[in-house]
Amino acid sequence: MNAPRAFPAFSMLFAIWFFSFAQVPAATNMKLTVDASNSPGNILHARETIPVKPGKVGLRYPEWIPGEHGPTGPVVDIAGLQIEGGGKTLRWRRDPTDMFLIGCEIPEGISQLDVAFDFLLPPNTKGFSSGGSSTPGILVLSWNHVVLFPAQERPADITVDPSLKVHEGWDIGTALEIEHRDANLIHFKSVTLNKLIDSPVSCGLHVKKIDISADPAVPHFLDLVSDDEAAIQMSPALMEKHRQLVIQANMLFGAHHYYHYDFLYTLSDHTAHFGLEHHQSSDDRVEEGTLTDSTKYLVHAGLLPHEFVHSWNGKYRRPAGLATGDYTTPMKDDLLWVYEGLTEYLGNVLTARSGLRTQEQYCEFLALVAAGMDSRVGRSWRPLQDAADEASVLYGSREDWRAYRRSVDFYDEGDLIWLEADVTIRRETSGKKSLDDFCKLFYGAPSTGPELKPYTFEDLIAALGQTAQYDWLTFFTTRLESLSPRAPLGGIEGGGWKLIYRDTRSAVQEAVEEVRKVVDMSVSLGIQIEEEGSIGDVIPGTPAAKAGVAPKMKLIAVNGRGYTPRILRDAVRAAMKDSSPIRLLTELGEYYTTFNVDYHGGERYPWLERDTSKADILSQIIRPVAKK
């Protein structure tokens, strides 16, 4: 490591007044232009004009981004920062303890700063990326990546005139409204900084806008962008199912909190794959062939419904600890089992109600969720509440030992808990009410624009009590604080179904394994195998773990034969008739080890089976709601 340089006297004085900033003019109106014409070279050029008064000023880079639940602002990807005033270059210094804060001295006679910097797009992305995502033919622009703003101003009090320069022939999709367009330079209407950051832009050479509005007065669009024109062709039948998603969601909540809505749907094998919610849009990124390959679509069908639900649950109603009003104050993630867990449940329900998945497919996915949570042996030491509390750290945790460590389980376990809450409401009210009624009460009328209405845990419990008289406080705290080795399966069982295991995979599990390139033998051998034989996770206490198999080893051979998924499955089946252990040859670095796995239970995969002794409430829940 290089030795630090001695700072000149100027910097020593600078540090003394660094934390006291001059006031910027009231009603700050910034100008921001982003030149994305070099995005194939993985560089974005940002230029800002910021009004100031003489004195000390601080400029802040967004750190805590709504929806990302952590300090994920990619400040390390900022380069080439230049600050000028009155045509002269001004010296700046970063806060020694706050890497997202820049300080600068403004001389007399200077009324505005001209700020220029570059944002370095990562050359390769996989999974969720807070650092941007692009290909030579695609860019998804998150405005928080390319803006510095006055540190002492609230984002809601800052107005921005944004512009974006794109490649020749490129088109865009966004919830922002266009003021005018000069060839490749697009000028958007002025918005507050928080609304700008809440409105990403997808752009590329191959863009298609599909109207799926149920009501012309409230437009809804699918904004498709891909590296290939063929990838953005959607069948009329699939368009109609997405229109039904809009209808069913608005019927579920009874109102909406946006003026229009855009699903920014990026289809590429070379961008990150995830979804991120916004008030009037969602940033949804999947594989290129998702719309043309039914297997891929089956796996990803729940993405758009999940992010759409967030417009109500997460953007309009948001836990008070997440509604900080700025990008600096650390967020409190304790209610993510509502923010994400309830959204996961409602998104899956809407996926079925809209026809994007069949009832059978819904049940097969639910079986995978239930079995996955039931194998989380970490639940014996970490309650779900702690997983939510530590979410800002757990989002970046490794995949190995995930079942023991636990991760962001408030998505899937939240799905199970809210299913049980729905079943409980229906039972306690003799079918007169359901969680749909709670959604209308808590998230519904009147319809508004993109507003924010924070809530507390007490507000949530009170609204549930209005829906159905029940001890909801005990209901949730028991499940959130539980150290039971079993997952909360009360919703499945109370809904007239039960989790069972068979020796064949469901069609959904086959699709998930094919698309994600995994082999999931969690409930038999106790391992999950990733692409090319890498062992992703090992479940403590299972036969593989007892034999000594560990995550990140690479499976080379099974019983003396080179590893393939088929050979492994054949060996597991054969072991049912043979007392000999299954021999797994693994590689870890330069070390090769054979592990003898003493397992003879055959293949085991999760399914849901009807319990005919109980009413089929689960089927009632996912049935499309008819218009009144």
Phi and psi in degrees as a GROMACS rama.xvg file:
@    title "Ramachandran Plot"
@    xaxis  label "Phi"
@    yaxis  label "Psi"
@TYPE xy
-68.4937  144.861  ASN-2
-69.9216  143.738  ALA-3
-68.8335  146.441  PRO-4
-79.5205  151.354  ARG-5
-75.1214  133.883  ALA-6
-80.5493  142.858  PHE-7
-67.6314  169.231  PRO-8
-57.3319  -36.1485  ALA-9
-55.3643  -46.2561  PHE-10
-67.3713  -33.9361  SER-11
-63.9208  -43.7004  MET-12
-66.4574  -38.049  LEU-13
-56.4034  -44.1948  PHE-14
-63.5621  -27.889  ALA-15
-66.7704  -42.6252  ILE-16
-100.497  10.7516  TRP-17
-56.6699  -35.2878  PHE-18
-88.6304  -5.01932  PHE-19
-109.488  116.532  SER-20
-108.835  149.789  PHE-21
-70.5884  155.592  ALA-22
-80.9517  134.946  GLN-23
-84.4998  160.318  VAL-24
-56.7663  149.172  PRO-25
-61.3549  153.376  ALA-26
53.3023  56.8015  ALA-27
-54.4216  129.363  THR-28
-121.733  105.516  ASN-29
-95.9178  156.68  MET-30
-117.168  135.24  LYS-31
-134.564  124.718  LEU-32
-123.855  129.021  THR-33
-114.742  122.047  VAL-34
-97.8209  107.434  ASP-35
-101.692  14.9651  ALA-36
-68.2438  -14.6631  SER-37
-109.393  23  ASN-38
-62.6246  -31.6549  SER-39
-60.9747  -23.4678  PRO-40
-90.1453  8.62132  GLY-41
65.0691  34.5504  ASN-42
-135.365  133.05  ILE-43
-112.838  138.973  LEU-44
-106.917  118.766  HIS-45
-108.16  136.254  ALA-46
-132.638  129.074  ARG-47
-128.77  148.26  GLU-48
-119.461  121.243  THR-49
-126.134  118.783  ILE-50
-68.803  138.79  PRO-51
-144.478  170.446  VAL-52
-117.506  157.478  LYS-53
-58.219  146.146  PRO-54
129.831  -152.963  GLY-55
-97.8651  132.012  LYS-56
-133.047  146.604  VAL-57
-116.675  137.061  GLY-58
-113.464  134.388  LEU-59
-116.703  142.296  ARG-60
-100.949  133.769  TYR-61
-58.2879  131.032  PRO-62
-110.783  -58.2142  GLU-63
-93.0228  107.877  TRP-64
-99.1384  123.569  ILE-65
-53.5629  135.428  PRO-66
92.3  -22.7506  GLY-67
-95.8472  -13.4056  GLU-68
59.469  30.358  HIS-69
-170.968  172.578  GLY-70
-79.7049  71.6503  PRO-71
-100.688  -0.19999  THR-72
-55.3488  123.302  GLY-73
-80.5056  63.8577  PRO-74
-63.376  -24.8548  VAL-75
-67.6319  -13.5658  VAL-76
-95.8297  10.3417  ASP-77
-88.9037  134.526  ILE-78
-145.598  157.428  ALA-79
70.2617  28.0436  GLY-80
-64.9444  127.139  LEU-81
-132.564  132.082  GLN-82
-122.269  125.68  ILE-83
-125.113  151.36  GLU-84
-146.492  127.882  GLY-85
60.8346  29.7696  GLY-86
81.2098  3.10562  GLY-87
-114.26  144.374  LYS-88
-75.0298  129.96  THR-89
-104.361  144.916  LEU-90
-82.5008  145.713  ARG-91
-137.107  161.065  TRP-92
-146.613  140.836  ARG-93
-77.969  143.6  ARG-94
-60.8888  130.742  ASP-95
-64.2597  -20.3848  PRO-96
-115.589  -12.0907  THR-97
-124.781  98.6924  ASP-98
-69.0181  -10.4507  MET-99
-97.0371  5.30336  PHE-100
-120.105  128.198  LEU-101
-116.325  131.985  ILE-102
-109.321  147.625  GLY-103
-151.599  144.287  CYS-104
-95.4155  124.558  GLU-105
-100.83  115.555  ILE-106
-68.0433  162.276  PRO-107
-59.3278  145.476  GLU-108
87.3995  -2.27522  GLY-109
-100.336  126.195  ILE-110
-114.545  -7.47318  SER-111
-153.561  152.658  GLN-112
-106.092  141.003  LEU-113
-108.383  111.481  ASP-114
-110.604  132.983  VAL-115
-134.793  135.9  ALA-116
-159.332  166.535  PHE-117
-112.63  147.808  ASP-118
-111.16  125.842  PHE-119
-93.6114  107.722  LEU-120
-71.3665  138.918  LEU-121
-67.3785  139.268  PRO-122
-70.7762  -27.1518  PRO-123
-135.658  137.122  ASN-124
-133.12  148.665  THR-125
-151.003  138.494  LYS-126
67.0424  -147.036  GLY-127
-79.8559  137.139  PHE-128
-135.243  121.014  SER-129
-85.7143  -0.088336  SER-130
-102.228  15.3927  GLY-131
94.9104  164.361  GLY-132
-157.821  131.116  SER-133
-159.646  165.66  SER-134
-136.448  175.088  THR-135
-58.7429  -20.7325  PRO-136
-115.524  5.24407  GLY-137
-143.053  144.471  ILE-138
-143.454  130.277  LEU-139
-109.609  112.051  VAL-140
-95.2274  120.435  LEU-141
-101.321  118.019  SER-142
-63.9771  -26.7288  TRP-143
-65.0147  -16.2643  ASN-144
-74.4423  -22.1254  HIS-145
-126.335  32.4545  VAL-146
-140.567  138.053  VAL-147
-113.985  143.554  LEU-148
-140.189  158.766  PHE-149
-57.204  125.546  PRO-150
-64.6816  -28.7909  ALA-151
-91.2879  2.75297  GLN-152
-104.697  141.435  GLU-153
-77.0997  138.28  ARG-154
-54.3182  -31.803  PRO-155
-70.4297  -16.6695  ALA-156
-98.4062  0.577484  ASP-157
-105.696  126.762  ILE-158
-99.8416  139.427  THR-159
-125.933  134.172  VAL-160
-100.204  99.3306  ASP-161
-94.8616  144.591  PRO-162
-136.149  151.953  SER-163
-138.489  125.637  LEU-164
-99.3692  123.668  LYS-165
-116.161  175.057  VAL-166
-69.3878  156.014  HIS-167
-61.6045  132.189  GLU-168
86.5594  -4.63917  GLY-169
-82.5079  149.637  TRP-170
-121.425  173.3  ASP-171
-133.801  163.649  ILE-172
-134.151  133.927  GLY-173
-169.585  160.633  THR-174
-86.1641  -9.86306  ALA-175
-67.5885  151.597  LEU-176
-97.0667  136.236  GLU-177
-85.8304  128.149  ILE-178
-77.3742  -53.3141  GLU-179
-165.872  167.759  HIS-180
-131.163  125.682  ARG-181
-108.274  93.8402  ASP-182
55.2308  -112.849  ALA-183
-91.7291  -0.846141  ASN-184
-100.496  117.268  LEU-185
-105.433  123.65  ILE-186
-103.218  121.881  HIS-187
-95.468  158.047  PHE-188
-66.1554  150.827  LYS-189
-61.4351  139.104  SER-190
-142.073  163.835  VAL-191
-71.2063  159.111  THR-192
-61.4795  -40.3187  LEU-193
-67.1581  -32.7066  ASN-194
-73.8771  -32.6236  LYS-195
-64.1497  -49.6171  LEU-196
-64.0566  -24.3258  ILE-197
-84.404  6.5069  ASP-198
-133.915  77.547  SER-199
-65.5108  167.264  PRO-200
-126.15  129.462  VAL-201
-105.563  138.498  SER-202
-149.262  157.553  CYS-203
175.08  -179.008  GLY-204
-76.8063  -35.1131  LEU-205
-110.712  99.6207  HIS-206
-129.439  139.816  VAL-207
-141.263  130.914  LYS-208
-108.758  122.42  LYS-209
-117.621  125.274  ILE-210
-82.1763  117.674  ASP-211
-120.141  27.4205  ILE-212
-64.614  139.628  SER-213
-92.8948  -22.5588  ALA-214
-136.944  120.103  ASP-215
-58.009  -23.6597  PRO-216
-73.7771  -19.5598  ALA-217
-128.012  88.0956  VAL-218
-66.6937  141.635  PRO-219
-131.483  131.478  HIS-220
-131.764  147.054  PHE-221
-97.4992  115.579  LEU-222
-102.117  97.2978  ASP-223
-91.5327  134.135  LEU-224
-139.645  138.459  VAL-225
-153.858  168.161  SER-226
-75.6372  -15.3264  ASP-227
-135.162  132.228  ASP-228
-59.3027  -35.37  GLU-229
-64.6627  -26.4106  ALA-230
-74.9639  -15.7074  ALA-231
-105.211  18.675  ILE-232
-90.3116  119.611  GLN-233
-114.478  135.102  MET-234
-68.9279  150.861  SER-235
-56.0362  -35.843  PRO-236
-64.2622  -40.7915  ALA-237
-71.7808  -35.1288  LEU-238
-58.5664  -43.7361  MET-239
-64.9925  -36.7153  GLU-240
-66.1706  -35.3757  LYS-241
-70.9634  -33.0994  HIS-242
-65.145  -37.806  ARG-243
-65.6639  -31.4166  GLN-244
-60.486  -44.936  LEU-245
-60.5439  -44.6681  VAL-246
-63.9348  -50.3796  ILE-247
-65.3717  -36.9672  GLN-248
-66.004  -43.9702  ALA-249
-69.9122  -27.7313  ASN-250
-74.3103  -35.3105  MET-251
-62.2485  -46.1922  LEU-252
-92.3347  -20.0867  PHE-253
76.7731  2.30671  GLY-254
-170.306  172.604  ALA-255
-137.902  162.66  HIS-256
-131.756  52.9753  HIS-257
-156.56  157.528  TYR-258
-88.1899  -27.6046  TYR-259
-161.078  165.716  HIS-260
-143.359  135.633  TYR-261
-124.479  124.146  ASP-262
-87.5983  106.46  PHE-263
-82.6147  99.8937  LEU-264
-107.499  100.274  TYR-265
-95.4608  125.325  THR-266
-117.904  101.689  LEU-267
-155.672  145.808  SER-268
-87.1712  1.15945  ASP-269
-125.346  15.849  HIS-270
-118.081  167.433  THR-271
-63.5016  153.238  ALA-272
-118.514  111.971  HIS-273
-171.486  -175.347  PHE-274
-135.121  144.409  GLY-275
-139.212  129.975  LEU-276
-84.4362  150.791  GLU-277
-145.772  166.064  HIS-278
-59.4458  -50.6696  HIS-279
-115.171  13.4079  GLN-280
-163.682  172.345  SER-281
-141.995  145.863  SER-282
-101.234  102.678  ASP-283
-118.431  122.502  ASP-284
-129.746  122.955  ARG-285
-137.097  178.773  VAL-286
-64.2398  154.736  GLU-287
-57.0028  -41.9752  GLU-288
-87.5834  16.9357  GLY-289
-60.1845  -39.6938  THR-290
-81.6234  -16.0667  LEU-291
-108.102  -8.5513  THR-292
-117.85  111.278  ASP-293
-61.9264  -31.7897  SER-294
-66.7558  -45.6121  THR-295
-63.9263  -41.0211  LYS-296
-65.2322  -38.7136  TYR-297
-55.7898  -43.0033  LEU-298
-67.6318  -38.3287  VAL-299
-99.2045  4.25303  HIS-300
-60.2239  -26.8815  ALA-301
-83.9763  -4.66816  GLY-302
-66.2358  -53.7174  LEU-303
-63.1505  -43.1383  LEU-304
-58.8429  -41.8144  PRO-305
-59.3853  -50.7663  HIS-306
-68.9813  -31.5383  GLU-307
-65.1722  -43.8195  PHE-308
-57.9438  -33.2086  VAL-309
-61.6429  -20.9039  HIS-310
-60.4827  -32.1185  SER-311
-91.0432  -53.2839  TRP-312
-100.5  91.4204  ASN-313
136.036  -41.8572  GLY-314
-100.154  -52.8243  LYS-315
-74.985  -58.0322  TYR-316
-99.6181  123.383  ARG-317
-137.725  139.141  ARG-318
-54.0982  139.488  PRO-319
-57.2203  -33.2141  ALA-320
-69.9247  -15.983  GLY-321
-101.763  -8.84097  LEU-322
-98.2735  64.9479  ALA-323
-78.3609  -22.0439  THR-324
80.9368  0.324067  GLY-325
-148.113  -173.536  ASP-326
-115.084  21.8079  TYR-327
-117.625  -43.7651  THR-328
-67.7009  126.646  THR-329
-57.4438  138.408  PRO-330
-88.3806  150.454  MET-331
-104.064  120.294  LYS-332
-96.7243  14.1174  ASP-333
-61.9987  -23.6315  ASP-334
-103.821  23.9934  LEU-335
-66.8958  -18.6529  LEU-336
-67.7765  -15.5217  TRP-337
-94.2794  -54.853  VAL-338
-53.7399  -51.0134  TYR-339
-98.8254  -38.4045  GLU-340
-66.3846  -47.5894  GLY-341
-66.4763  -37.7193  LEU-342
-62.7783  -39.8111  THR-343
-62.1969  -43.1517  GLU-344
-64.4557  -52.4407  TYR-345
-65.5855  -36.767  LEU-346
-62.563  -41.7602  GLY-347
-66.8968  -38.8861  ASN-348
-62.3986  -44.9637  VAL-349
-68.0119  -30.7879  LEU-350
-60.1863  -38.6225  THR-351
-76.7694  -45.2308  ALA-352
-62.2588  -31.6483  ARG-353
-85.0157  -10.3087  SER-354
89.475  4.36949  GLY-355
-68.4123  -25.234  LEU-356
-134.865  150.22  ARG-357
-79.0967  168.369  THR-358
-60.2802  -40.3637  GLN-359
-62.0675  -42.9501  GLU-360
-67.0485  -37.6645  GLN-361
-58.1077  -46.7433  TYR-362
-65.3033  -37.2281  CYS-363
-68.2251  -38.3673  GLU-364
-65.7896  -41.8051  PHE-365
-62.7992  -35.6684  LEU-366
-62.9056  -41.4664  ALA-367
-63.4163  -41.3566  LEU-368
-62.3232  -47.8396  VAL-369
-62.6998  -44.5034  ALA-370
-67.2032  -38.4968  ALA-371
-62.604  -43.9579  GLY-372
-71.684  -30.6288  MET-373
-70.625  -20.4163  ASP-374
-94.9684  3.02722  SER-375
-76.3534  84.7953  ARG-376
-65.741  -17.1583  VAL-377
-65.8119  -13.8281  GLY-378
-65.569  -16.5182  ARG-379
-74.3136  -14.4693  SER-380
-125.296  -28.3746  TRP-381
-112.586  112.79  ARG-382
-71.6209  160.887  PRO-383
-59.2189  -36.0338  LEU-384
-58.7589  -38.4771  GLN-385
-67.6385  -33.7722  ASP-386
-62.7419  -38.1913  ALA-387
-69.6478  -45.23  ALA-388
-57.8766  -35.8819  ASP-389
-98.2997  15.877  GLU-390
-57.3095  -38.7778  ALA-391
-61.3883  -22.4639  SER-392
-93.3713  -41.6218  VAL-393
-66.2887  -26.9196  LEU-394
-59.3413  -28.505  TYR-395
-100.689  9.72331  GLY-396
-71.9428  156.906  SER-397
-71.5673  165.482  ARG-398
-80.6402  -27.5488  GLU-399
-69.1068  145.293  ASP-400
56.6196  29.3722  TRP-401
-64.1812  -37.487  ARG-402
-65.2996  -31.1708  ALA-403
-84.5322  -43.8  TYR-404
-70.7564  -36.7973  ARG-405
68.5327  153.258  ARG-406
-134.412  -135.76  SER-407
-81.474  58.238  VAL-408
-70.7205  -7.97843  ASP-409
-66.4266  -14.7834  PHE-410
-68.9917  -66.3442  TYR-411
-73.2048  -42.0036  ASP-412
-70.1654  -32.2533  GLU-413
-62.4258  -38.0327  GLY-414
-55.3562  -47.8769  ASP-415
-66.5519  -40.7684  LEU-416
-67.0935  -42.599  ILE-417
-73.5014  -28.4961  TRP-418
-60.1132  -44.8161  LEU-419
-64.8643  -37.18  GLU-420
-63.1099  -41.2664  ALA-421
-63.0355  -47.1915  ASP-422
-61.3301  -38.5465  VAL-423
-65.0212  -44.0689  THR-424
-60.0881  -45.2  ILE-425
-63.5877  -38.5674  ARG-426
-69.897  -46.2742  ARG-427
-68.6877  -24.2496  GLU-428
-106.163  12.9957  THR-429
53.7265  38.6333  SER-430
81.8118  3.39661  GLY-431
-78.6634  -25.7713  LYS-432
-135.072  165.409  LYS-433
-150.474  -177.023  SER-434
-64.0274  -22.496  LEU-435
-56.0534  -39.8797  ASP-436
-66.9275  -39.701  ASP-437
-60.6452  -43.14  PHE-438
-60.7609  -41.425  CYS-439
-66.2412  -38.4638  LYS-440
-69.6492  -44.384  LEU-441
-88.1608  -31.6614  PHE-442
-119.834  -1.28116  TYR-443
-95.0675  -133.511  GLY-444
-57.2283  149.249  ALA-445
-85.4017  158.739  PRO-446
-66.0225  141.789  SER-447
-139.493  179.635  THR-448
-79.4465  -166.752  GLY-449
-72.8883  82.9867  PRO-450
-101.864  165.838  GLU-451
-122.054  124.61  LEU-452
-128.567  93.651  LYS-453
-66.4772  159.591  PRO-454
-144.571  164.632  TYR-455
-115.341  171.232  THR-456
-58.2455  -38.7755  PHE-457
-65.0008  -38.0561  GLU-458
-61.9841  -40.5508  ASP-459
-63.6371  -47.6873  LEU-460
-62.7046  -40.0755  ILE-461
-63.6667  -42.5055  ALA-462
-66.6191  -38.0411  ALA-463
-65.2625  -37.4476  LEU-464
-64.5885  -33.161  GLY-465
-69.0248  -29.3276  GLN-466
-76.7701  -44.3119  THR-467
-153.646  129.136  ALA-468
-69.7137  117.103  GLN-469
-166.858  158.002  TYR-470
-81.5917  76.0241  ASP-471
-70.4389  -28.5514  TRP-472
-61.1609  -48.0444  LEU-473
-67.3188  -38.6503  THR-474
-54.269  -51.2947  PHE-475
-78.8328  -44.4833  PHE-476
-62.3314  -35.2699  THR-477
-61.3578  -43.7515  THR-478
-76.7963  -33.6993  ARG-479
-73.2466  -29.7785  LEU-480
-101.334  0.926788  GLU-481
-65.1857  140.87  SER-482
-114.945  25.1675  LEU-483
-65.5529  141.044  SER-484
-70.7593  -13.8957  PRO-485
-101.468  146.726  ARG-486
-70.3531  156.896  ALA-487
-74.8253  96.0252  PRO-488
-101.64  13.2156  LEU-489
-61.4131  -32.0601  GLY-490
-68.5593  -40.7436  GLY-491
-66.0478  -47.8661  ILE-492
-70.6567  -41.5309  GLU-493
-69.9461  -21.4947  GLY-494
-85.2556  4.23134  GLY-495
93.5322  22.5117  GLY-496
-136.989  170.733  TRP-497
-147.139  149.101  LYS-498
-83.3831  124.752  LEU-499
-130.943  174.1  ILE-500
-129.555  136.578  TYR-501
-125.385  171.018  ARG-502
-92.109  9.91477  ASP-503
-125.82  149.181  THR-504
-81.7778  146.722  ARG-505
-72.3811  163.388  SER-506
-61.5354  -34.9427  ALA-507
-68.0768  -43.1008  VAL-508
-64.9448  -38.7528  GLN-509
-60.1064  -41.7218  GLU-510
-66.3652  -44.2352  ALA-511
-61.2708  -44.8771  VAL-512
-66.4549  -37.0642  GLU-513
-67.7543  -46.6123  GLU-514
-71.6452  -41.9978  VAL-515
-90.0813  -0.998624  ARG-516
56.0165  52.7613  LYS-517
-130.758  160.514  VAL-518
-123.74  115.981  VAL-519
-105.064  104.59  ASP-520
-119.549  40.8788  MET-521
-61.0967  -38.5513  SER-522
-98.4244  15.301  VAL-523
-124.787  -86.9817  SER-524
-66.75  -32.2516  LEU-525
95.125  27.5483  GLY-526
-134  155.07  ILE-527
-121.139  127.987  GLN-528
-112.585  130.42  ILE-529
-95.4812  -171.976  GLU-530
-57.7162  140.025  GLU-531
64.02  24.4652  GLU-532
85.8993  3.09289  GLY-533
-69.731  130.211  SER-534
-83.0924  112.369  ILE-535
-77.1371  -43.8563  GLY-536
-149.792  154.778  ASP-537
-129.046  133.04  VAL-538
-88.4852  116.583  ILE-539
-55.3252  141.402  PRO-540
87.3003  -6.50737  GLY-541
-90.0557  167.961  THR-542
-54.7477  -41.4013  PRO-543
-65.2254  -42.3166  ALA-544
-65.1545  -41.5381  ALA-545
-63.8908  -29.9653  LYS-546
-77.5405  -16.0761  ALA-547
108.906  1.33989  GLY-548
-65.2968  139.779  VAL-549
-133.399  156.551  ALA-550
-59.0376  152.219  PRO-551
74.9883  -3.1957  LYS-552
-69.1635  154.38  MET-553
-107.622  126.818  LYS-554
-78.906  117.346  LEU-555
-97.8674  -43.8402  ILE-556
-149.523  154.57  ALA-557
-126.201  118.665  VAL-558
52.5261  38.9156  ASN-559
86.1857  -1.44416  GLY-560
-112.002  145.121  ARG-561
-55.6714  136.996  GLY-562
-66.5866  131.325  TYR-563
-142.232  158.753  THR-564
-54.9097  -39.1845  PRO-565
-65.2014  -43.7576  ARG-566
-64.4311  -37.4493  ILE-567
-65.7682  -44.4763  LEU-568
-65.5074  -39.8788  ARG-569
-60.4521  -41.0234  ASP-570
-66.6216  -37.937  ALA-571
-66.5681  -39.6953  VAL-572
-67.9206  -42.6102  ARG-573
-64.2883  -30.621  ALA-574
-67.1008  -15.3523  ALA-575
-66.9649  -25.1331  MET-576
-108.379  8.12323  LYS-577
-137.927  132.852  ASP-578
-81.2358  -6.66715  SER-579
-71.684  146.511  SER-580
-71.8633  159.925  PRO-581
-83.126  124.067  ILE-582
-95.0257  120.224  ARG-583
-112.757  115.759  LEU-584
-91.2521  123.085  LEU-585
-122.24  160.098  THR-586
-124.444  133.657  GLU-587
-139.37  102.916  LEU-588
65.7164  -122.218  GLY-589
-98.5616  9.83225  GLU-590
-106.583  134.232  TYR-591
-115.915  131.07  TYR-592
-138.291  139.14  THR-593
-102.951  128.666  THR-594
-112.417  133.689  PHE-595
-97.2797  108.182  ASN-596
-96.8183  114.557  VAL-597
-87.664  84.1989  ASP-598
-137.675  132.907  TYR-599
-139.535  24.4514  HIS-600
-92.6246  1.12303  GLY-601
74.3473  -179.37  GLY-602
-71.0301  141.762  GLU-603
-138.965  123.147  ARG-604
-134.942  145.23  TYR-605
-78.7586  143.227  PRO-606
-142.476  158.563  TRP-607
-103.749  137.281  LEU-608
-126.221  140.742  GLU-609
-66.0989  136.379  ARG-610
-103.026  97.6118  ASP-611
-70.0451  -5.15006  THR-612
-79.8745  -8.12736  SER-613
-126.203  157.951  LYS-614
-67.2398  146.753  ALA-615
-85.4814  75.4813  ASP-616
-72.014  -33.0293  ILE-617
-58.5942  -42.424  LEU-618
-66.488  -33.0601  SER-619
-64.8343  -39.2671  GLN-620
-62.9967  -41.8996  ILE-621
-94.1779  5.06187  ILE-622
-73.0613  137.477  ARG-623
-55.9005  141.754  PRO-624
-88.2556  127.09  VAL-625
-80.0516  144.558  ALA-626
-66.6011  138.54  LYS-627
